[in-house]
Every structure is written in structure tokens, then in C-alpha cells.
């Protein structure tokens, strides 16, 4: 059974003012583990990036029992689910070095042509990843409902938010959401998060953000240009 495992010691750069792992850093760790495991499985850049293909995230979800903290050693595990035509499911978990479960996550990845930005058929390029079942999987992400809020703000994508795919990196959406909502800055504990990436945001594009809270502690935030770009739901304790 192919399960990627990595032991990580959290440093000061990884945490917030409450010494808890930043949400954006959490999803960066999950993303990097998925990439490293995909490379181990023989589907690295020579099979994708060097042939004009990009791995992109479509949806992500996490259920959090406790966010890891500064100077804590954690064990991150990542494994692929069964490929669904154009979609590559992936599951993750994080626990302490002593085996305390901290969180579980799931995601849907796909392959797109770097020039056309269109989803491609992976079998056409010989990209195959065998899925496994561990019993530790949570439900796959699903669509996030539309925002029902009256808070609005515009945000222009800066250079520092853009990655090698030429668009705003998925982890930056979590920083943006937490800055807008403000719950994390007040010390609220994040328990569940879901995000749906609908279209990419390029350097210099302006996103119109809208968010609201309903019920208490449950936030929906969305961003759009002339098209819907993303929707995110964050549930705090």
C-alpha cells in the first residue's frame, strides 16, 4: 500500500501569533507532500510539467481536531484515492509523534494544458496513479454554497501571491480569507474548512470579495472577477 509519510518539526515561520500552524502553511504542507509522493510514484515533472501539463487543485477540505503548534513534531501522511476519469482524489492526515490524531484532509486534483488551461485526459499522456484505501479517509470536498453576506472588498493579486503555474497560489486564498474574516486574528479555533477553486486569478487581476457569517462561527467567503474564482467555508469553534 503506497502511503507517503513525513515527520516535520514546526518552526517559527510556520505558525501564527498564537503559536498555532497557519492555515495557509497547513495546506502548503499538504500540497508539497502530494507533489513529492506523486514524484515517488513515477509521475514527476518529466511526465507533466516538462510536457506542458500542470497539476491543479479543484477542491480541498479539512477536519481539524487540534491545529499543530510551534516546536511540535508532527507526522504527515498522504495517499491517492482511486482516479475518477479526469479527477485525482488525494487524502491526508496529520498526527503527533505519539500518534494523537490532529486532522484529516481530502482534495481533488486534475491535469490541465499549460497553454490552453483546459483539463486533459491523463491516459493520453500516460499519467496513471493507483489509488489505495486505508480506512482513514474523510469525505471528498463538495461545492460550497453561495455567499449570503453583506461584507465586501476588492483585492488585487500581487506578484508575491503568484506561483509557477502563473496564477494566485491556492494557499494564499487562506491568508486572504482569514485577513478578511478576522476570526483567526481573535484567536478563534478553526475546526473545518472547505474551498472550491472555480477559475484562476492572474497577476494584477482584481477580485471582488464578499463574505458573511451564518450561523455564528460559520463563514462563507467568495471571490470573483468577470467570472467566479473561488468559494470558501470556514467553521470556527
C-alpha positions as CSV (number, residue, x, y, z in Angstrom):
1,X,0.0,0.0,0.0
2,X,1.5,3.3,-1.1
3,X,1.3,5.9,1.7
4,X,3.7,8.8,1.9
5,X,4.9,9.7,5.4
6,X,7.0,12.6,6.6
7,X,8.0,13.8,10.0
8,X,8.1,17.6,10.4
9,X,9.2,19.9,13.2
10,X,7.2,23.1,13.2
11,X,9.3,26.3,13.2
12,X,8.5,29.9,13.9
13,X,7.9,30.6,10.2
14,X,5.1,28.0,10.2
15,X,2.9,29.4,13.0
16,X,0.8,32.5,13.8
17,X,0.8,34.8,16.8
18,X,-1.0,32.1,18.8
19,X,1.8,29.7,18.0
20,X,-0.6,27.5,16.0
21,X,0.1,26.3,12.5
22,X,-1.1,28.8,10.0
23,X,-3.9,27.6,7.8
24,X,-2.1,28.6,4.6
25,X,1.0,26.7,5.8
26,X,-1.1,23.7,6.6
27,X,-2.3,23.5,3.1
28,X,1.2,24.2,1.7
29,X,2.4,21.2,3.6
30,X,-0.4,19.0,2.3
31,X,0.2,20.3,-1.3
32,X,4.0,19.7,-1.1
33,X,3.5,16.2,0.3
34,X,1.1,15.3,-2.5
35,X,3.7,16.5,-5.1
36,X,6.6,14.6,-3.5
37,X,4.5,11.5,-3.3
38,X,3.4,11.8,-7.0
39,X,7.1,12.1,-7.9
40,X,7.9,9.0,-5.9
41,X,5.1,7.2,-7.8
42,X,6.9,8.0,-11.1
43,X,4.6,10.9,-12.2
44,X,7.0,13.8,-11.6
45,X,7.8,16.8,-13.8
46,X,9.2,14.8,-16.6
47,X,5.7,13.3,-17.2
48,X,3.8,16.5,-16.5
49,X,5.4,20.0,-16.2
50,X,8.1,19.3,-18.8
51,X,5.4,18.2,-21.2
52,X,3.3,21.3,-20.8
53,X,0.9,19.9,-18.2
54,X,0.1,21.4,-14.8
55,X,-1.3,19.8,-11.7
56,X,-4.1,22.0,-10.3
57,X,-6.3,21.8,-7.3
58,X,-10.1,21.9,-7.8
59,X,-11.3,21.4,-4.2
60,X,-9.9,20.9,-0.7
61,X,-11.4,20.1,2.7
62,X,-10.0,19.5,6.2
63,X,-11.5,18.5,9.5
64,X,-9.3,19.7,12.4
65,X,-9.4,18.3,15.9
66,X,-6.4,20.4,17.0
67,X,-4.1,22.6,15.0
68,X,-0.4,21.6,15.5
69,X,1.7,24.1,17.4
70,X,5.1,25.7,17.4
71,X,8.1,23.4,18.1
72,X,5.8,20.3,17.8
73,X,6.9,17.3,15.8
74,X,4.1,16.0,13.5
75,X,3.7,13.1,11.2
76,X,2.1,14.0,7.8
77,X,0.7,11.1,5.7
78,X,-0.6,11.4,2.2
79,X,-2.1,8.9,-0.2
80,X,-4.0,8.8,-3.5
81,X,-7.6,7.7,-3.9
82,X,-8.9,5.9,-7.0
83,X,-8.7,8.0,-10.1
84,X,-12.1,9.2,-11.3
85,X,-11.8,9.8,-15.0
86,X,-10.3,13.3,-15.0
87,X,-10.0,13.7,-11.3
88,X,-7.3,12.5,-8.9
89,X,-8.5,12.3,-5.3
90,X,-6.0,12.6,-2.5
91,X,-6.3,12.1,1.2
92,X,-4.0,13.3,4.1
93,X,-3.7,13.1,7.8
94,X,-1.6,14.7,10.5
95,X,-0.9,13.3,13.9
96,X,1.6,13.9,16.7
97,X,4.8,11.9,17.1
98,X,2.9,9.9,19.8
99,X,0.1,9.1,17.4
100,X,-2.5,11.7,18.6
101,X,-4.8,12.4,15.6
102,X,-4.8,16.1,14.8
103,X,-6.6,16.5,11.4
104,X,-7.7,14.8,8.2
105,X,-8.0,16.3,4.8
106,X,-9.1,15.4,1.2
107,X,-8.6,17.1,-2.1
108,X,-9.4,16.8,-5.8
109,X,-6.6,17.4,-8.3
110,X,-6.7,17.5,-12.1
111,X,-4.3,18.0,-15.0
112,X,-4.5,21.0,-17.4
113,X,-2.7,22.0,-20.5
114,X,-0.4,25.0,-19.6
115,X,-1.2,26.9,-22.8
116,X,-5.0,26.3,-23.2
117,X,-5.7,25.9,-19.4
118,X,-8.1,23.1,-20.4
119,X,-8.4,19.9,-18.5
120,X,-6.7,17.0,-20.3
121,X,-7.3,13.2,-20.3
122,X,-4.5,11.8,-18.2
123,X,-4.4,8.5,-20.0
124,X,-3.5,10.3,-23.2
125,X,-0.2,11.2,-21.6
126,X,0.3,8.0,-19.7
127,X,-0.3,9.6,-16.3
128,X,-1.6,6.9,-14.0
129,X,-1.8,6.8,-10.2
130,X,-3.0,3.7,-8.4
131,X,-5.4,4.5,-5.6
132,X,-5.3,2.9,-2.1
133,X,-7.8,2.6,0.7
134,X,-6.5,3.0,4.3
135,X,-9.8,3.4,6.2
136,X,-8.7,6.8,7.4
137,X,-10.3,8.7,4.6
138,X,-12.8,11.6,5.1
139,X,-15.5,12.6,2.6
140,X,-14.3,14.2,-0.6
141,X,-14.8,18.0,-0.9
142,X,-18.1,19.2,-2.3
143,X,-19.4,22.5,-3.7
144,X,-19.5,25.4,-1.3
145,X,-22.8,27.3,-1.1
146,X,-23.1,30.8,-2.3
147,X,-22.2,33.7,0.0
148,X,-25.1,35.3,1.9
149,X,-23.2,38.2,3.5
150,X,-23.0,42.0,3.3
151,X,-19.3,42.4,3.7
152,X,-17.5,43.4,0.5
153,X,-13.9,44.3,-0.5
154,X,-11.7,44.4,-3.6
155,X,-8.3,42.7,-3.7
156,X,-5.7,42.9,-6.5
157,X,-3.5,39.9,-6.9
158,X,0.2,40.9,-6.2
159,X,3.3,39.4,-7.6
160,X,4.2,37.6,-4.3
161,X,0.9,35.6,-4.4
162,X,1.6,34.1,-7.9
163,X,3.2,30.7,-8.3
164,X,4.9,28.7,-11.1
165,X,1.5,27.9,-12.7
166,X,1.1,31.6,-13.4
167,X,-1.8,32.3,-11.0
168,X,-2.6,33.0,-7.4
169,X,-1.3,30.0,-5.4
170,X,-4.1,28.1,-3.7
171,X,-2.5,28.5,-0.2
172,X,-2.8,32.3,-0.5
173,X,-6.6,32.1,-0.6
174,X,-6.5,31.0,3.1
175,X,-4.4,34.1,4.1
176,X,-6.8,36.3,2.2
177,X,-9.9,34.7,3.8
178,X,-8.5,34.9,7.3
179,X,-7.5,38.6,6.9
180,X,-11.0,39.5,5.7
181,X,-13.0,37.5,8.3
182,X,-10.9,38.3,11.3
183,X,-11.9,35.3,13.5
184,X,-8.4,33.8,13.4
185,X,-6.8,37.1,14.4
186,X,-9.0,37.0,17.5
187,X,-7.8,33.5,18.4
188,X,-10.9,31.5,17.2
189,X,-10.1,27.8,16.7
190,X,-10.7,26.6,13.1
191,X,-12.5,23.2,13.1
192,X,-13.4,22.7,9.4
193,X,-12.6,24.3,6.1
194,X,-13.7,23.7,2.5
195,X,-12.7,25.5,-0.6
196,X,-13.7,25.3,-4.2
197,X,-11.4,26.8,-6.9
198,X,-13.6,27.7,-9.9
199,X,-11.3,29.7,-12.1
200,X,-7.7,31.0,-11.7
201,X,-6.7,34.6,-10.7
202,X,-3.8,36.0,-12.5
203,X,-1.2,38.7,-11.6
204,X,-2.9,42.1,-11.4
205,X,-6.4,40.9,-11.6
206,X,-8.8,42.4,-9.1
207,X,-11.1,40.1,-7.1
208,X,-14.4,41.3,-5.7
209,X,-14.7,39.6,-2.3
210,X,-17.9,39.0,-0.4
211,X,-18.4,37.3,2.9
212,X,-20.8,36.7,5.8
213,X,-21.4,34.7,8.9
214,X,-24.4,32.4,9.2
215,X,-24.8,30.7,11.6
216,X,-22.4,32.1,14.2
217,X,-18.8,30.9,13.7
218,X,-19.6,29.6,10.2
219,X,-18.3,31.9,7.4
220,X,-18.7,31.8,3.7
221,X,-16.3,33.9,1.5
222,X,-16.2,34.1,-2.3
223,X,-14.1,36.0,-4.9
224,X,-14.9,36.9,-8.5
225,X,-13.7,38.9,-11.4
226,X,-15.9,38.7,-14.5
227,X,-16.2,35.1,-13.5
228,X,-16.5,33.2,-10.3
229,X,-13.0,32.4,-8.9
230,X,-13.4,30.7,-5.6
231,X,-15.7,29.9,-2.7
232,X,-14.6,29.0,0.8
233,X,-16.3,27.9,4.0
234,X,-14.6,28.2,7.4
235,X,-16.2,26.9,10.6
236,X,-14.7,28.1,13.9
237,X,-15.3,26.8,17.4
